[in-house]
Amino acid sequence: MLIFSLFTITLQLGECKVVPFPETPTYFEVNILDIYTKENIPNSYIVIEIEKIYLGKKYYSKYRISLFSFPQKISFPLNYVSLVKITAHAEGYKPSEPFIYTIPENPPKEGLLFEHTFYLEPLPERELKILVTDNTSKPLSKAYIELFCEAENKTYKGYTNEKGIFSLSTRFETSRIKVVKWGYEVYKRRIKIPYNQTEFKIALSPLERIVKKVVFEVKDAETKEPIEGVKISYISDYGVISGVTNKSGIAILENIPDVRQIVRVEKEGYVKLEFWTKAPEVDHISLELTKEIEKGTEKEKTPFEIWIWLVAIAIAAVAYGYRKRS
């Protein structure tokens, strides 16, 4: 069980400030459960409002504390504190009713002050529309959307309709989204859409450059002869653009987007090439492939042969050192 003695966030004069909340011998325990499943709710937090009386005047402060274990112990200093009000929160759930604890006149100097379990009710799902447009606000149809909702560990996938809209039903707010549309830059963000918001707009920027045509010429690095059947692939969020060399070692790839992507060049019997790059600046690229070393040939040394070589080198080094000393 974790004791939370920490740095918390306090709201003062409209600003968020991080202040030390020192570990103390007094503490309280809280637990947050789903009202229906009676299971703990991950990524939940509590908001603590504290009333202090000092020299006859009342002072108020507010803290937000995320919970990392259940139930969680939270260190709590009692200096001048007269009242504590706690509410529990979690994304996709209604906030709890406040729990109020009044500090007794003679509070304990150490140990548990109080414990409380909050039961949160899930919010109803709302219909959420994601509108995808270009930078002139023109709707983009057939844009691929992949939205991963962190709180429910679920991925929504699909395409925008003719009005540029992708719809889903969810009660959660935070997610990671990827939008892919050919001819436009890929949109990747972590977004938060408030529960009371039912539409979210994404504007895509056009790609700066698309290479219409690239000719690849592949030869054997040793013989300098053309290699037939070499597969060349550009792999990006847009998918895979690939081609295979003919008898002349030529392959033609078209419409390569100018984005960071993987290039893979492969043929059985040859060492595979794979690297990150953007679209080429030239329309003709020459490549040379090296044949793989066959097992059991003189070109490849077995582990036993390597061990023999190491032993021989070690013996030679010892002998050299002995002769030098003598």
N, C-alpha and C positions, 0 to 999 in steps of 0.2 A: 504494500500500500504506500503510495507516494505522498509525502508531506509537501505541500505547496508553500514555500517560503520564498518570495519571489520579487520579480520586477513586474509590476502591473501597470495598467494604463489608467490614469485618472483624468477626469475632465474638469478643467478649471478655466473659467472665463471663456468658454467656447474653444479652447485649445486642448489638444491631446498631448500629455507629457508623460514620460516614463519616470517613475519615482521608485525608490527602494521600499519594499514592504518587508520589514525585517522578520526573521524567524523568532518566534516567541514560544514560551512554554504552554500558552493557551491556544486552542484551535477549535475548529468546528468541522463537521463532515457533511458533504452533500452527495446526492446521487440523482441521476436524471434518467428516467425510463420512458419508453413508449407506453402510452396508456393502454393500448390494445395488446401488444406483444409482450409487454413487461420486460423488454430487452433494453440494455443501455444504448444511448444514442451517441454515436461518434460525432466528433467536431462540435460538441455542444459547449455552452459557456454560461456563466452566471454574471449578473450585474449586481454589485453590492453598493447600496447607498447607506452612508454612515452619518449619523448625527452625533456631533460632539458638543459638549457644554464646557466652556472655559471662561472663567471670571464672569459668570452669569450670562454669557452670550452663546448663542447656538451657531455652530458652523457645520456645513454640509460638504461632503465629497462623494465622488462616484468612481467605482472601479469595475473593470471588466476582467474576468479571469477565465481562461480556457481550461477545460477539464481534460486530463490525460489518463486518468485511471478512475475506476468506480468501485466503491465510493471513494471520494478523494478527501484527504485531510488538508485543511488550509489553515496555516498559522494566522493568528489574528491578535494584534495588540489591543489592549483595553484602555489605553491612556485617554481619559476624558470622554470615552465613548458612552453614550446613553442609549442609543437605539441603532439597530441594524435591520435594513430591509433588503431582501434578496429576491430576484426574479431569475428564472431559468429560460434559456433560449437555445434554439437549434434551427438550422436552415430547414425549411419545409414543415415547420411545426408552429402552432400558436404559442405565444409567450405564456408562461405560467402566471398564475395569480401570485402576488407578492407574499413572501413569508417574512413575518416581522418578529424580531427577537429583541426584547427589552432587557438591557443589562441590569442585573439585580444590584441592590445597594452594596452588598458585600460579595463581589464575584470571586470565583476561585482564582488562585494565583497560577495554577497550572492544570493541565488536563483538558478534557472535552467540555466545551461550553454548551453545544447543542448539536443535534444531527437532524437532517431533513431529507426526504426523498420527494423529488418533483416528478409528476406524471404529465407528459406533454401530449397534446392531441394533434395528429397530422392535419395539415391544411388540405382542403380539397384541391384536386388538380385543376389548373387553368389552361385554356387553349392559348398556346404561344405561337405567334407567327414571326418567322424570320424573313425579312425582305432583302433580297440581293439586287443591287443596281450597279451600273457603271458610275463613273465620276460625274456624269451629267444627269443622274437620277433616272436613267432609263432602266426599267426592270430587265433582269437577265434570267432567261429560262434555262432549264437543264444544267444549272450549276449544282455540282455535287457538294453535299453538306454532310459532315461527320461531327456530331456533337457528343462529347463524353461528359456525362453528369457525374461529378465526383461523389456527391452525397449518396446516391443510390447505386453507384458503380455500374452504370448502364450507358451504352452507346446508341444514339439515334442516328440513322443513316437514311439518305434519300436525295431526291433532286427537286429543285424549284420548279413550280408550274409555269404556265405561260405568262403569269403575272409576276413572276420572280419570287413567289412565296413558298416557303417550306414550313409546314405546320406540325406541331407535336403537342402532346398533353403532358405537363409536368407541374409539380408543386415546388420544385427547387429553383434556386437562383443562380448558383455558380456552376460554370462548366468550362471545358476547353473545346474550342470550335475550330474546324478547318473547312474552308470553302475553296473549291477548285473549279475553275471555268477556263477552258482553253482560250488563249489570247489575253488572259488577265493574270496579274500576279496572284499567287496563292495567299489567302488570308488565314493566318494562324494567330489566335489570341486566347487568353484566359479571360472570360467575360463574366460579369455579374448583372443579371437582369432582375430588378426588383419584382417582388411577387405581384404588386399591383400594376405592373407594366405588361401588356399583352402583345406588344410588337417591338421588334428590334431590327434596326436597319444596318446593313453592311454595304459599303460602297467599295467596289473593286477598281484598282488602277490597271490600265492596259500595260501589257508587257512592252518594254522599250525596244526589244529586238527579237525576231524569230528568224533563224537561219533556214532559208528555203530548201537548200540542197547542199549536201556535203558528200564528196567522193572519197572513199577510203581505199587505199591500195596496200595489201598485206603481202609481205614476202618472208621467206625463211631466212633467219639471221645468218645461217652458215652458208647455204647454197645460193642465196639471193634469188631463188625461184619463187614465182607466185604460189600462194597457198589457197586452194579451193576449200569451201565449206567452213570458213571462219565466221562465227557469229559475233556481230558487233551490236551492242545495246546501249542506249541512253535511258537511264532509269531515274524518274523524278516523281513528284506528286501527281503529275499529269498522266502517268502511266509509263509504258515501255515503248520506245521507238527502236526497232531493230532491223537488221538486214544481214544477209549471208553473202560472202564473197563467191564470185563465179570462177571459172577456170583461169581467168586472167588475174585472179586475186583482187577483184574490184567489187565493192559493195557501195550502194548509194542510199543514204538516209536523208529524209526530207522533214521539213518543219520541226527543227530542233529549237526548243525554247531557250532563251538566254537566262537560265536560272542555275543555281548550284545543283548538280546531279551526279550520279555515279555513271561512269563509262566502264563497260565490261567487254573484253575481247577474249574469246575462248574457242578452242578447238582441241579435241581429244589428241593427246600425244604432244601437246605444246604447253608451255607455262602460261597460265592464265594471267591476263593483265586486268587490274581493277583499280580505279582511282576516281577521286572527286574532281570535277571541273565545271566550267560553264560552257556555253555554246562556243564553238570554235570561231576564230576571227578569219580563217581562210576556208576556201571551198574545196581544197584537196589536201588530204592527210595521208602520209606514208608511214606504215608501221612495219616492224620486223618482230617476228616471234621466235623464241628459242625452244628447241625441242626439250621435252622432259628427259631426265636421265633415267634410263631403264634400270630396274633393280637387277643386281647380279652382273652388270657390265663392269668393265675396268674403270669407267668414268665415275662410278659411285662406290664409295668405300663403305663396307659394312661396319656396324658398331665394333665388331671384333678387330677388324683391321685398324680402325681408329684407335682402339685401346692399345694395340701392338705398337703403333706409331708413337703414342704418348709415352709408353714404357721405354721405347728406344731413345726418345728425346731425353727422358729423365736420366737414363743410364749414361748417355753421352755427356750430359751436364755435370753429373757426379764425377765422371772420369776426368773431365776437363778441370774441374775444381781441384781434384786430387793432384793432377800433374802440376798445376799452378802452385800449390802449396809446397810440393817437393822440389 
